[in-house]
């Protein structure tokens, strides 16, 4: 992934839109998957296109309207996850600006049945809080890619460990401290953090905290 590891950052702030333009940049690709960031300026759109495999849009900032076969069907806002229907023309338009990450999947990707095609979800609402526990939900779990949601309550966390692949965190609710290679970093909802493969890290919740974790394997 091209995002720099070991710092708190924001996909939205690091990918500002340009007036009158739509911007896209691929930040990771491998094993048939691709992660890109998109920035749409106010009053711009991406015309409808169809795709042979599923795509997920994770919204960082702004609002937009999804169109399917020329009908506006869904509204996107910060924290939304949209599952694009396969082999169906889908486009997006924004009045105020929209920034999102697009995860392109393979046809054989193993997705949680909860992720219904053509539906918008608020990611932080998909997993509950449970006192004294860490709650985990895998949305995608393949040989080379995992997308998981996790919730923590105050005092819970993950002890120091390392993963064999790169990882990207999307903070969804609350606040936590991520310790990376011995250095603590406070992360808040709407911010991101990246781990390099083998990077030692730990997570400690300061209160209720939810995050999405995208892990390459």
LINKAMO-V597023 format. One record per run of one state. SS is the DSSP state (helix for helix, strand for strand, loop for the rest). FROM is the first residue (numbers start at 1). LEN is the number of residues. If there is no record, write none. Layout:
ss=SS from=FROM len=LEN
ss=SS from=FROM len=LEN
This chain:
ss=loop from=1 len=7
ss=strand from=8 len=2
ss=loop from=10 len=1
ss=helix from=11 len=4
ss=loop from=15 len=7
ss=strand from=22 len=9
ss=loop from=31 len=2
ss=strand from=33 len=8
ss=loop from=41 len=3
ss=strand from=44 len=6
ss=loop from=50 len=5
ss=strand from=55 len=14
ss=loop from=69 len=2
ss=strand from=71 len=7
ss=loop from=78 len=2
ss=strand from=80 len=5
ss=loop from=85 len=5
ss=strand from=90 len=5
ss=loop from=95 len=3
ss=strand from=98 len=7
ss=loop from=105 len=6
ss=strand from=111 len=1
ss=loop from=112 len=8
ss=strand from=120 len=3
ss=helix from=123 len=3
ss=loop from=126 len=9
ss=strand from=135 len=7
ss=loop from=142 len=3
ss=strand from=145 len=8
ss=loop from=153 len=4
ss=strand from=157 len=5
ss=loop from=162 len=5
ss=strand from=167 len=14
ss=loop from=181 len=2
ss=strand from=183 len=6
ss=loop from=189 len=3
ss=strand from=192 len=4
ss=loop from=196 len=5
ss=strand from=201 len=16
ss=loop from=217 len=1
